[in-house]
Amino acid sequence: MDYKIPGNDDAIRSIGTLTRVIADAVAEGLMARAGRSSGDDKPAGEMVRSPDWEKELLTGQAADAAGVSGAPIESAGAADASPAAAAAGAAAPGAPAAADTAPAAADAALAAPAAADTPPAAAPVAAGSRRPATPARRATPPPPAVARAGARPTAGTAALVAIVNSGQAWPQRRITLALSPASLPKRGSAFDLALAAAILAANGVVPPASLLGRVLVGELSLDGRVRPVRGVLPAVLTAARAGVDRVVVPLHNLAEAALLPGVDARGVGSLRDLVRLLTGEPYDEALPPAPPPPDVGPGPDLVDVAGQVSGRTAIEVAAAGGHHVLLLGPPGSGKTMLAERMSGVMPPLELADALEVTAVHSVAGTLPAGPPLVSRPPFQDPHHTATVASIVGGGSGVARPGAASLAHRGVLFLDEAPEFASGVLDALRQPLESGRLSITRVGGTAVYPAVFTLLLAANYCPCAKPEDQCSCPPDARRRYLARLSGPLLDRVDLRVEMPRITRAEMLAEDGRGEPSAQVAARVAHARKRAAERFAGTPWRTNGQVPPVELRRRWPISRAATWQAEQAMDRGQLTARGFGRILRLAWTLADLQDAAQPGPEHVNHALGFRLGPATAAGIAA
């Protein structure tokens, strides 16, 4: 499946370009931060600020009109703020109140600026005189400043402060940083590390050749530490496809980046570690031991479900062929218990699928504790109050993956399905057909994989009482189930009615069904048969094969499909429904080791689709 995750191709091109950025001593200063000189004498150590200094520092719009550079600022008879303090939007001593300053945290407090001195600026010419005025006197640098609470510096500002606080000198000239391609909006903090590395290479701190053929991803804190970011695995995957096999990531993301074989992934915990890595010096790359994942014990087992032979069979068939299921029944009949055990009978993910699923969870920031690889089919069960954006993906800027993409190669369970908003349910129609979600926003289009098994559970009526106690009129029952639209149900292969559990079934221990391990073995065997049949094609399960290809390349005899054709003539099956009957028949044949579906498999599939009573009426 060809898909694209935000932060892959376009963003990697931007990050790769950053490793070749050079300083431009002539261009306008992108990182210049300054106030405007008023010409009046100021007390030593006071920052010169314009009336809109706070807005300028937070938005990154420096006073370029004054013609200042990134060097320490000078004004006649005044002491100016350091680059680090100005870039972070720092507070001058005695200016903002204590409520405007951040707590004394490790990444909020800024160290004093480097002691690099620069030649004084050209002295201004006094009015009415041919001789220049007295040159401005450089004052003592101000004490360490504190970053404003609640404001995150821009990428360039963070690079400036991190470089200074890591003991490196900020280049005493104007700097232009170009992120290419210019037409692509750049968002997020993953560019910080590459920005700082480009500046250090331009300043001669690290050799520029050390950045060639290397991708750098990471966020910089103000004290020079490298913080973890989301989406590291898809970035490494795209770098590998582009032929770049050396990556530098935050130390806490190293295990995630090392999942891809053949890639030289290095982790750095601080900007100092990056300098040592690029200059060939040794540094500590050992990650502190992470807390062990919580011991949740063995997963739920099918042996816990009493009775419900039809429901158990439907779960097995759906897991073997990747078919969608609707479970209808009164409360307490075991619908939720069966749904929670479906992912346990599905086989573990292959490496390619596991990397694909892990990449989606990495972008969403939902990787599990401990080993980052998602090796088991995921299970997502959103609440019925979930919005469209939470199911299919959304958010400001580039959309993030929703529950449908997080359930990729797994199960998406919608309990009390009629209680979901109709827009949420209908939004799933497109990924059920295509296996992918394309979300377009102002900031761009995000395409996520969404090959999942949809599992719906519903009561018969809104009162959710047993059938003999229900007082809902027939119209109310029809309206309740009509919330599941016809086009959505047409994409559901198995519709199973689950009766109420009897006392005998509940108390009879010998009436329990098979454990999940035995069912999982049959599911794995059926999937192996399907994979062998579909070798050389993009499909691996029966539920993925287009019906037209199924009829053309793996036809079923007319004698076997006669009843399904009769149901289609009577209007009980659509063309899509007929194709899904053929898919389901192949899965039933694979579970029984049959070479080809026969009439019994097609009729069984028709019973799952229309209900046993309707299918029997067609046969008669």
Disulfide bonds with the S-S distance in Angstrom:
none
